[in-house]
Amino acid sequence: MVNPHVHVPYNRIGEYLDFINENRINLEIFFSASHLDKIKKHDIVILLEKLEYKPSLTIHAPFMDLSPGAVDKKIREITIKRFIQVFYVAEAIRPKVIVFHSGYEKWKYAHRIDVWLEGSLKTWKPFLKRAAEIGTKIAIENIFEDDPTNLRLLMEKLGSEMFGVCFDTGHCNLFTRVPLEEWITQLKPYIIELHLHDNNKTFDEHLAIGDGTFDFETLFTNLKDKDLVYAVEAHSAKDTITSIRRLQKYF
């Protein structure tokens, strides 16, 4: 049996608290920028006390308007400040993984992966020590990437066991221009987490596993030898339950 993490915004945990406790669900908690501006460590203590068990926890960092590979130094400085806030929360939660978006868009960077990579390395290198100190790993998630090259290069350049890839099935299904096998070939050594949701290649629907067109059979067959965090990102309670149930058949 696989006991996946379930993605839930910080401000909605109370809404589902009874269900979470009853089913002893592992959590991937999303902290938006507004959450980070208000939250205190005491709030985290209270949250953990409300959980009637000891779940495995991961964090999803804010991403709107942020750009870890930005060319503009001031934009990277703001991004880094947000990420420092994330690590402040992580010190209290001690998550297995913190997921961040890559920020790479080939059109915005005029296909210049090297430009994005230069800024990204400046952003991420200082966080590797922080991650090691609290025993968490940093995972970079594919968003608008249509092939895995930029993520592979970032992993190779940093070369740290504290730094890996969060492979998002829905985003890959929607944007990829290469076969799934190519993603796995390039990224398998670096994948530490999976974001599991589905779509029909027209919109980022965040459907239950199996309700769209993503090839989960190929994914799980090729990654069966890896110890991964599995995080369900369906956008309804019903689809979340369906995803958890369907996930089990692959193991």
C-alpha atoms as one frame of an Amber mdcrd trajectory, in Angstrom:
protein
   0.000   0.000   0.000   1.172   3.498  -0.864   0.153   6.233   1.558   0.473
   9.370  -0.582   0.603  12.970   0.474  -2.425  15.086  -0.376  -2.013  18.675
  -1.515  -4.013  21.114   0.643  -3.719  24.893   1.115  -2.720  25.908   4.629
  -5.869  27.969   5.168  -8.157  25.044   4.260  -6.751  22.394   6.593  -9.348
  23.239   9.233 -12.114  22.668   6.693 -10.964  19.079   6.150  -9.445  18.395
   9.575 -11.913  15.673  10.612 -11.424  13.835   7.331  -7.631  14.242   7.540
  -7.480  12.851  11.085  -9.922  10.029  10.400  -7.931   8.834   7.388  -4.480
   9.695   8.804  -3.531  11.445   5.583  -0.015  12.595   4.814  -0.050  16.237
   3.783   1.608  18.498   1.249   0.775  21.937   2.641   0.678  24.860   0.232
   1.729  28.194   1.719   0.848  31.211  -0.408   2.694  34.514  -0.112  -0.157
  35.926   1.992   0.082  32.957   4.364   3.805  33.518   4.795   3.318  37.199
   5.599   0.980  36.365   8.488   2.105  33.030   9.897   4.021  32.653  13.165
   5.788  29.570  14.461   3.138  29.363  17.168   0.549  28.886  14.413   2.487
  25.877  13.174   2.648  24.413  16.678  -1.129  24.735  16.966  -1.612  23.112
  13.557   0.562  20.128  14.443  -1.290  19.720  17.742  -4.607  19.481  15.857
  -3.310  16.514  13.881  -4.090  13.448  15.988  -1.257  11.412  14.490   2.217
  12.068  13.080   1.819  12.481   9.337   4.610  12.713   6.844   4.676  16.341
   5.708   5.879  18.178   2.640   5.571  21.857   1.682   4.576  23.484  -1.574
   6.120  26.952  -1.791   4.398  30.022  -3.294   5.006  30.623  -6.979   2.825
  33.437  -8.308   5.011  36.243  -9.766   8.201  34.593  -8.468  11.176  33.819
 -10.705  14.200  31.975  -9.257  16.011  32.207 -12.599  15.202  35.865 -13.219
  17.589  38.038 -15.206  16.540  41.085 -13.176  18.495  40.964  -9.910  15.731
  42.756  -8.011  13.171  40.129  -9.035  15.475  37.362  -7.839  15.969  39.204
  -4.538  12.209  39.306  -3.929  11.942  35.635  -4.895  14.726  34.717  -2.484
  13.015  36.646   0.336   9.875  34.577  -0.218  11.898  31.378  -0.194  13.586
  32.413   3.075  10.089  32.722   4.554   9.339  29.189   3.361  12.383  27.868
   5.161  11.288  29.693   8.313   8.109  27.588   8.248  10.063  24.476   7.283
  12.197  24.775  10.418   9.030  24.193  12.455   7.436  21.543  10.227  10.571
  19.614   9.223   9.112  18.457   5.884  10.573  15.651   3.815  10.502  17.844
   0.699   9.826  21.475  -0.226   8.487  21.875  -3.767   9.287  25.015  -5.776
   8.361  25.921  -9.347  11.180  26.167 -11.879  10.131  29.510 -13.360  11.389
  28.521 -16.794   9.355  29.523 -19.850  11.173  29.068 -23.137   9.393  31.952
 -24.868  10.150  34.378 -22.076  13.815  33.376 -22.113  13.979  33.224 -25.935
  14.983  29.534 -25.668  18.099  30.603 -23.703  18.272  27.919 -21.057  21.744
  29.174 -20.168  20.345  32.566 -19.114  17.719  30.961 -16.862  20.291  28.502
 -15.534  22.725  31.250 -14.525  20.110  33.016 -12.412  18.766  29.758 -10.991
  22.170  28.631  -9.740  22.622  31.940  -7.914  19.249  31.476  -6.239  19.481
  27.829  -5.214  23.080  27.319  -4.094  22.676  29.204  -0.771  19.591  27.144
   0.120  21.346  23.775  -0.091  22.985  24.252   3.315  19.692  25.364   4.862
  17.990  22.282   3.475  20.667  19.985   4.880  20.459  21.643   8.307  16.751
  20.871   8.705  16.849  17.520   6.929  14.630  18.457   4.000  15.097  18.202
   0.251  14.372  20.844  -2.381  12.366  19.644  -5.385  11.953  21.704  -8.553
   8.655  21.121 -10.360   8.132  21.157 -14.118   5.452  23.657 -15.138   5.597
  25.020 -18.712   8.562  22.894 -19.785   7.896  21.000 -23.014  11.005  18.867
 -22.569  13.187  18.044 -19.537  16.492  19.557 -20.678  16.546  22.647 -18.452
  15.708  20.627 -15.329  18.370  18.025 -16.082  21.002  20.727 -16.567  20.050
  22.400 -13.286  20.361  19.067 -11.450  23.721  18.333 -13.043  25.134  21.763
 -12.229  24.089  21.677  -8.573  24.909  18.000  -8.051  23.450  17.815  -4.552
  21.584  14.979  -2.861  19.453  17.674  -1.197  18.209  18.884  -4.587  15.941
  17.025  -7.004  12.934  17.078  -9.298   9.230  17.003  -8.542   7.773  15.476
 -11.693   4.246  16.752 -12.304   2.167  14.398 -14.446  -0.535  16.901 -15.370
   1.891  19.603 -16.472   3.890  17.120 -18.527   0.725  15.824 -20.194  -0.382
  19.337 -21.081   2.862  20.887 -22.336   5.278  18.163 -23.445   6.553  17.923
 -27.012   8.585  14.767 -26.363   7.511  11.266 -25.254   7.145  10.486 -21.554
  10.030   8.033 -21.873  12.343  10.951 -22.707  11.389  12.713 -19.486  12.086
   9.571 -17.511  15.399   8.903 -19.254  16.738  12.370 -18.497  15.267  12.927
 -15.046  14.966   9.523 -13.377  18.179   9.886 -11.312  16.880  13.176  -9.896
  13.151  12.563  -9.324  12.323  12.595  -5.605   8.616  13.432  -5.722   5.661
  12.962  -8.049   2.686  15.302  -8.358  -0.178  13.094  -9.465  -3.146  14.470
 -11.362  -4.621  14.120 -14.836  -6.078  16.111 -17.746  -7.108  15.769 -21.371
  -4.280  17.867 -22.824  -6.400  21.005 -23.188  -6.373  22.525 -19.681  -4.646
  21.970 -16.333  -7.779  20.298 -14.946  -6.239  18.493 -11.944  -8.482  15.487
 -12.474  -8.286  12.188 -10.628  -5.667   9.692 -11.785  -7.092   7.860 -14.788
  -9.749  10.430 -15.696  -7.545  11.988 -18.377  -4.968  10.802 -20.892  -1.670
  10.660 -18.943   0.156   7.306 -19.170   0.515   6.381 -15.489   1.334   2.758
 -16.337   4.533   3.756 -18.129   5.483   6.219 -15.403   5.115   3.834 -12.479
   6.668   0.897 -14.336   9.804   2.926 -15.030  10.049   4.399 -11.519   9.117
   1.321  -9.489  12.658   0.951  -8.128  12.767   4.484  -6.647  11.798   5.642
  -3.154   9.564   8.623  -3.889   7.078  10.976  -2.298   3.722  10.533  -4.053
   1.553  13.646  -3.801  -2.029  13.665  -5.064  -3.030  17.028  -6.566  -6.645
  16.459  -7.567  -8.740  19.578  -6.950 -11.734  18.008  -5.236 -12.185  15.693
  -2.261 -13.953  13.142  -4.472 -11.151  13.080  -7.053  -8.567  12.904  -4.270
 -10.172   9.774  -2.822 -10.469   8.270  -6.310  -6.793   8.996  -6.998  -5.655
   7.379  -3.757  -7.679   4.272  -4.537  -6.470   4.006  -8.146  -2.869   4.628
  -7.160  -2.783   1.379  -5.186  -3.219  -0.813  -8.270   0.197   0.219  -9.531
   1.901  -1.168  -6.433
